[in-house]
Amino acid sequence: MAGGGVRVEGLSQAVRALKGLGLEVEDLKNAFATIAAEATELIASKTPRRSGRLAASVRGNRAQGKAVVRSGRASVPYAGPINYGWRKRNIEPSLFMQRGDVEYQPKAVQRLETELEAAITRKGLR
C-alpha cells in the first residue's frame, strides 16, 4: 500500500460521539465502505496497465473509523515497484496510489459528511 492518505482531524472523536448518539457501527462502516469503493475506482483508473492484473488488485476495505485502499497481493507482487519505482531495475515510479489519493482527497470529507447525514436521518437522530 502506498503511503499518504487523507487524514481528517478529530475523526475518531467524531466517530465516538456519533456512536454515543445512537449511530451504529454498521452505519459507520457503510459510510467508509462507500468512500473506499469510490477511491478504489479512481485509483484503479490511475493504475498503469499491461495485463490489467495490477488495476484489478486495487481494493478498498471498510472499517468503523477509516477507509483503506490497497493494491497488490501475492499474485501481484510488483505493485510496490510499479508505484514507488525500483532504481536498480530502471523502473520509474508511477505513484498511481498517491495520484488517486490526491485527486479523491477533496471528495472524501464531502462524501463522509453526506453518508453520515443520511445515516443520522435514517436513525431519526435529527
Legacy VTK file of the C-alpha trace (Angstrom):
# vtk DataFile Version 3.0
C-alpha trace
ASCII
DATASET POLYDATA
POINTS 126 float
0.000 0.000 0.000
1.217 3.462 -0.772
1.908 5.949 1.976
-0.030 9.119 2.442
-3.772 9.187 2.615
-6.464 11.543 3.734
-6.441 12.201 7.454
-9.397 14.002 8.986
-8.564 15.837 12.219
-10.853 14.765 15.048
-12.431 11.907 13.095
-12.025 9.328 15.857
-13.649 11.699 18.367
-16.487 12.361 15.933
-16.992 8.616 15.411
-17.176 8.086 19.201
-19.673 10.943 19.538
-21.854 9.583 16.741
-21.884 6.154 18.356
-22.838 7.811 21.639
-25.799 9.456 19.903
-27.063 6.102 18.684
-25.441 5.649 15.299
-24.456 2.020 14.910
-21.083 0.615 13.892
-22.608 -0.776 10.674
-23.748 2.711 9.655
-20.208 3.998 10.080
-18.723 1.018 8.253
-21.125 1.551 5.368
-20.112 5.222 5.106
-16.429 4.307 4.972
-17.158 1.441 2.559
-18.686 3.948 0.136
-15.599 6.155 0.392
-13.277 3.169 -0.092
-15.266 1.990 -3.133
-15.139 5.399 -4.816
-11.435 5.841 -4.058
-10.717 2.294 -5.301
-12.395 3.009 -8.615
-10.456 6.250 -9.054
-7.087 4.722 -8.086
-7.652 1.701 -10.345
-8.220 4.131 -13.218
-4.799 5.713 -12.500
-3.009 2.340 -12.455
-0.572 1.589 -15.298
-1.824 -1.303 -17.416
-0.258 -4.113 -19.313
-2.395 -7.100 -18.418
-4.803 -5.298 -16.071
-3.878 -7.510 -13.097
-2.423 -4.609 -11.118
-5.544 -2.479 -11.581
-7.693 -5.479 -10.622
-5.689 -5.873 -7.403
-6.710 -2.420 -6.138
-9.282 -2.971 -3.426
-10.962 -0.990 -0.688
-11.564 -2.039 2.858
-14.280 -0.819 5.165
-13.792 -0.254 8.860
-15.566 1.570 11.638
-13.302 4.608 11.564
-11.448 4.666 8.255
-11.413 3.761 4.594
-8.322 1.967 3.289
-7.338 1.296 -0.324
-4.563 -1.208 -1.075
-3.030 -2.659 -4.193
-1.048 -5.802 -4.844
-1.137 -9.256 -3.276
0.899 -12.436 -3.504
-0.107 -12.953 -7.141
0.718 -9.297 -7.965
3.996 -8.715 -6.081
5.068 -5.897 -8.403
2.546 -3.341 -7.097
5.151 -1.672 -4.865
7.883 -1.385 -7.508
5.410 -0.050 -10.082
4.071 2.548 -7.640
7.330 3.546 -5.928
9.822 2.623 -8.642
12.905 0.421 -8.450
16.083 2.261 -9.341
18.236 -0.885 -9.728
15.805 -2.261 -12.313
15.279 1.089 -14.064
11.614 1.202 -13.098
10.413 4.773 -12.726
7.804 5.410 -10.011
4.291 5.871 -11.362
2.845 6.948 -7.983
-0.630 5.838 -9.094
-1.773 5.372 -5.487
-0.686 8.864 -4.480
-2.152 10.496 -7.597
-5.515 8.837 -6.973
-5.367 9.769 -3.299
-4.657 13.423 -4.066
-7.473 13.546 -6.619
-10.022 11.927 -4.284
-8.999 13.903 -1.197
-11.396 16.854 -1.709
-14.293 14.449 -2.248
-13.545 12.250 0.789
-14.674 14.646 3.512
-17.700 15.721 1.491
-18.711 12.077 0.910
-18.240 11.247 4.606
-20.441 14.166 5.588
-23.137 13.122 3.102
-23.088 9.476 4.229
-23.201 10.331 7.932
-26.015 12.849 7.398
-28.021 10.143 5.610
-27.372 7.652 8.438
-28.380 10.221 11.066
-31.595 10.950 9.163
-32.385 7.223 8.753
-31.978 6.702 12.503
-34.237 9.667 13.267
-31.492 11.361 15.260
-32.182 14.735 13.700
LINES 1 127
126 0 1 2 3 4 5 6 7 8 9 10 11 12 13 14 15 16 17 18 19 20 21 22 23 24 25 26 27 28 29 30 31 32 33 34 35 36 37 38 39 40 41 42 43 44 45 46 47 48 49 50 51 52 53 54 55 56 57 58 59 60 61 62 63 64 65 66 67 68 69 70 71 72 73 74 75 76 77 78 79 80 81 82 83 84 85 86 87 88 89 90 91 92 93 94 95 96 97 98 99 100 101 102 103 104 105 106 107 108 109 110 111 112 113 114 115 116 117 118 119 120 121 122 123 124 125
